[in-house]
Amino acid sequence: MIRAHLPTLALLLLATPALAAGFQDTAGLDRAVAAFAGHPVGEEGGARAPVDSRLKLAQCPTVALSWRTPAHDAVVITCSGP
């Protein structure tokens, strides 16, 4: 059953834009979060920790940031580009 889906899975992985164009720079996301929050990572008012550099995120030309709640306790990062 699984073997029947392996060719399909391989095609999906090869067609993934992240593999063709590289990955999103997580350090850039950290800088964007620090600018949005007004405080550096690890300081009061800033992110507790940097974005995990092991993540392999698809590149995004336009990143949008917003607060998750009115308490400003978490930042939501979304890709608003194609």
LINSUL-V676191 format. One record per helix or strand of 2 or more residues. SS is the DSSP state (H for helix, E for strand). FROM is the first residue (numbers start at 0). TO is the last residue. If there is no record, write none. Layout:
ss->SS from->FROM to->TO
ss->SS from->FROM to->TO
This chain:
ss->H from->1 to->14
ss->H from->16 to->20
ss->H from->25 to->36
ss->E from->62 to->66
ss->E from->74 to->78
